[in-house]
């Protein structure tokens, strides 16, 4: 087994350097990410700050940093979404590729399971598609209530996979 050391450096100008290769990130923008079917926000459970904390949907509230996500766009067109309260990234747990794999917050490594394609729908909402799996950010079982789990699932166009990105 070979181990490789990767140096990560972020400059004030927003250039991310991974082991000598640079990926330019645009200036960050902060959003509330709201599920179309329920009107509830993507939220980190209980405002937890640790690695692996689950995400769910919850009533959108003013001043709740666990519902505010910083979007950083990279040269490949994918975005990394960073929770404002914890500075951790939206992550498909263990880089799983199956349906209903939980989406959590995790230490930012900028890997493909933390990168999301944001694709516009005709109705003005967006699909968030995990770069590593091609699956959509999804409120499991299209739950409407507080606490509905956030997972990745096959993209099928349901309103529980349509998200409004609202400036925070």
C-alpha positions as CSV (number, residue, x, y, z in Angstrom):
1,X,0.0,0.0,0.0
2,X,1.3,3.4,-0.9
3,X,0.5,6.5,1.0
4,X,0.6,9.9,-0.6
5,X,0.7,13.2,1.2
6,X,-1.5,15.9,-0.1
7,X,-1.1,19.5,1.0
8,X,-4.2,21.6,1.1
9,X,-3.9,25.4,1.1
10,X,-6.7,28.0,0.8
11,X,-5.6,31.5,0.0
12,X,-7.7,34.6,0.7
13,X,-8.4,34.9,-3.1
14,X,-10.1,31.6,-3.0
15,X,-7.6,29.4,-4.8
16,X,-7.7,25.8,-3.5
17,X,-4.4,24.0,-3.9
18,X,-4.4,20.2,-3.8
19,X,-0.9,18.8,-3.9
20,X,0.3,21.4,-6.3
21,X,-2.8,21.4,-8.6
22,X,-5.0,24.5,-8.2
23,X,-8.8,24.5,-8.5
24,X,-10.3,28.0,-8.5
25,X,-13.3,28.5,-6.2
26,X,-15.6,31.4,-6.8
27,X,-16.4,33.8,-4.0
28,X,-18.7,32.0,-1.6
29,X,-22.5,32.6,-1.5
30,X,-24.7,31.7,1.4
31,X,-28.0,29.9,1.0
32,X,-30.9,28.4,2.8
33,X,-31.7,25.2,0.8
34,X,-35.5,24.6,0.9
35,X,-37.3,21.5,-0.2
36,X,-40.1,22.3,-2.7
37,X,-42.5,19.6,-1.4
38,X,-42.4,20.7,2.3
39,X,-41.1,24.2,2.4
40,X,-38.6,23.1,5.0
41,X,-34.8,23.8,5.2
42,X,-31.9,21.5,4.9
43,X,-30.6,21.5,8.4
44,X,-27.9,19.7,10.5
45,X,-29.7,17.7,13.3
46,X,-29.8,19.7,16.5
47,X,-27.1,22.1,15.3
48,X,-24.5,19.5,16.0
49,X,-21.0,20.4,14.9
50,X,-19.2,17.0,14.8
51,X,-18.1,14.9,11.9
52,X,-20.8,12.6,10.7
53,X,-23.8,14.6,12.1
54,X,-26.9,13.7,10.2
55,X,-28.9,16.2,8.1
56,X,-32.7,16.4,8.0
57,X,-35.4,18.9,7.0
58,X,-36.7,21.4,9.5
59,X,-38.8,24.5,9.7
60,X,-36.8,27.4,8.3
61,X,-35.8,29.7,11.1
62,X,-34.1,33.1,11.0
63,X,-30.6,33.2,12.6
64,X,-30.1,29.4,12.6
65,X,-26.6,28.8,11.2
66,X,-27.2,25.1,10.9
67,X,-29.6,26.0,8.1
68,X,-27.2,28.2,6.2
69,X,-24.9,26.7,3.6
70,X,-21.9,28.3,1.9
71,X,-21.7,27.3,-1.8
72,X,-18.2,27.2,-3.3
73,X,-18.0,26.5,-7.0
74,X,-14.9,24.8,-8.4
75,X,-13.4,24.7,-11.9
76,X,-15.1,21.4,-12.7
77,X,-18.5,23.1,-12.2
78,X,-19.4,21.2,-9.0
79,X,-20.1,22.9,-5.7
80,X,-19.1,22.1,-2.1
81,X,-21.7,23.1,0.4
82,X,-20.3,24.1,3.8
83,X,-22.5,24.4,7.0
84,X,-22.2,27.9,8.4
85,X,-22.3,26.8,12.0
86,X,-19.7,24.0,11.9
87,X,-17.6,24.7,8.7
88,X,-18.1,21.0,7.7
89,X,-19.2,19.9,4.2
90,X,-22.4,18.2,3.0
91,X,-21.3,14.7,2.4
92,X,-22.7,11.4,1.1
93,X,-21.8,9.1,4.0
94,X,-18.9,6.8,3.3
95,X,-19.1,7.7,-0.4
96,X,-21.9,5.3,-0.8
97,X,-23.4,4.8,-4.2
98,X,-26.7,3.2,-3.3
99,X,-30.1,4.7,-2.9
100,X,-31.1,6.1,0.5
101,X,-27.5,6.5,1.7
102,X,-27.6,9.2,4.5
103,X,-26.3,12.7,3.7
104,X,-24.3,14.1,6.7
105,X,-21.9,16.9,7.5
106,X,-18.3,15.8,7.5
107,X,-14.8,17.2,7.6
108,X,-14.2,18.9,4.3
109,X,-11.9,16.9,2.1
110,X,-13.4,18.3,-1.2
111,X,-13.8,14.7,-2.5
112,X,-16.4,13.8,-5.1
113,X,-18.9,12.6,-2.5
114,X,-18.8,16.2,-1.1
115,X,-19.2,17.8,-4.5
116,X,-22.6,18.5,-6.0
117,X,-23.8,19.5,-9.4
118,X,-26.5,22.1,-9.2
119,X,-28.9,21.7,-12.1
120,X,-31.7,24.2,-12.8
121,X,-35.2,22.7,-13.3
122,X,-37.8,24.4,-15.6
123,X,-39.8,25.5,-12.5
124,X,-36.9,27.5,-11.1
125,X,-35.9,25.0,-8.5
126,X,-32.7,23.0,-8.6
127,X,-31.5,19.4,-8.4
128,X,-28.4,18.8,-6.3
129,X,-26.6,15.8,-7.8
130,X,-23.8,14.0,-6.0
131,X,-20.8,14.0,-8.3
132,X,-19.5,10.6,-7.3
133,X,-22.8,8.7,-7.7
134,X,-25.0,10.8,-10.0
135,X,-27.8,10.5,-7.4
136,X,-30.0,13.4,-6.2
137,X,-30.3,15.0,-2.8
138,X,-33.6,13.7,-1.5
139,X,-36.0,14.0,1.5
140,X,-36.5,10.3,2.2
141,X,-40.0,9.0,1.5
142,X,-41.1,12.5,0.6
143,X,-41.7,13.2,4.3
144,X,-43.4,16.6,5.0
145,X,-42.7,16.9,8.7
146,X,-39.8,18.2,10.7
147,X,-37.0,15.6,10.9
148,X,-37.4,14.0,7.4
149,X,-34.0,12.4,6.7
150,X,-31.9,13.7,3.9
151,X,-30.4,10.9,1.6
152,X,-29.2,10.4,-1.9
153,X,-31.5,8.6,-4.3
154,X,-32.0,7.9,-8.0
155,X,-33.0,11.1,-9.7
156,X,-36.7,10.9,-10.7
157,X,-37.8,14.5,-10.6
158,X,-40.1,14.4,-7.5
159,X,-40.7,17.6,-5.5
160,X,-38.7,16.0,-2.6
161,X,-35.7,16.3,-4.9
162,X,-36.4,19.8,-6.0
163,X,-34.7,22.5,-3.9
164,X,-34.9,26.3,-3.8
165,X,-31.6,28.0,-3.1
166,X,-32.6,31.2,-1.2
167,X,-30.0,33.8,-0.3
168,X,-29.4,33.7,3.5
